[in-house]
Amino acid sequence: MARLDLDDLPPRIAALLTDLPAGEEILLVRHGAVVGRLTANAPPEPEETEPDIEPDQKMREVFENFRAAIEDEF
């Protein structure tokens, strides 16, 4: 799949491509002939993140999981 980096485009064109609503199409025209068509997709859903856990609590969980894995092994 070809990739087009919006940072490499002039700001006006990058803004046009970025602000397209889902399902909207842009025709690519050269010398009056249509050479391509781009269809905007909906942005991906943000992934759910874990609730903020204090570093000490996270470290305790990691060590407990490690200890449990070692005990299971031996």
MIVONU-19898 format. One record per residue (C-alpha): residue in three letters; x, y, z. Coordinates in pm, whole numbers, plus 32768, in hexadecimal, padded with zeros to 4 digits. Example, Ala and Ser with C-alpha at 12.3 -4.5 7.8 and 13.67 -1.06 7.14 Angstrom:
2
ala84CE7E3E830C
ser85577F9682CA
END
This chain:
74
met800080008000
ala808081587FAA
arg80AF825080C4
leu808783CA80B7
asp8117848E81DB
leu804485C4821B
asp8177867782A5
asp820D86708146
leu80E2872780AD
pro8099889A80A5
pro7FD088FE81DD
arg7E9389508118
ile7E8487F98075
ala7ED9874681BC
ala7DBF8802826B
leu7CCA87A78155
leu7D2086378175
thr7D1D863982F0
asp7BCB86E88312
leu7B0985FD822E
pro79DA856082D2
ala79BE83E482C3
gly7940836C8171
glu799884B180BB
glu7A5B84857F78
ile7B6885527ECC
leu7BAD852E7D59
leu7D15853E7CE8
val7D2185F17B99
arg7E4686257AAC
his7E1E86F2796C
gly7CA486DA7990
ala7C9A855E79A9
val7C4284A27AE6
val7D6F83D37B4D
gly7CFC83637CA5
arg7BFE83797DB7
leu7C3983877F2F
thr7B2A8331802A
ala7B4B83A18193
asn7B20829B82A1
ala7AAA82D88402
pro7BCC830484F3
pro7C1A81CD85BE
glu7B7581AC870F
pro7C6482068829
glu7CDE80D988E7
glu7C7080BE8A4E
thr7D8D81048B39
glu7DC3806F8C8D
pro7D6581508DAE
asp7E89820A8E42
ile7F3981278F39
glu804281A69023
pro819F812C8FC9
asp81C980789119
gln80867FB790E8
lys80E27F5B8F81
met823C7EE78FF4
arg819C7E119107
glu80B77D6E9005
val81DC7D218F1F
phe82A87C859039
glu817D7BBA90B5
asn813D7B368F56
phe82AE7AE08F32
arg82B57A319086
ala8178796D9032
ala820B79038EE3
ile834E788B8F8B
glu828B77CD9097
asp81B577278F8B
glu82EC76C08ECE
phe8399761A8FF6
END
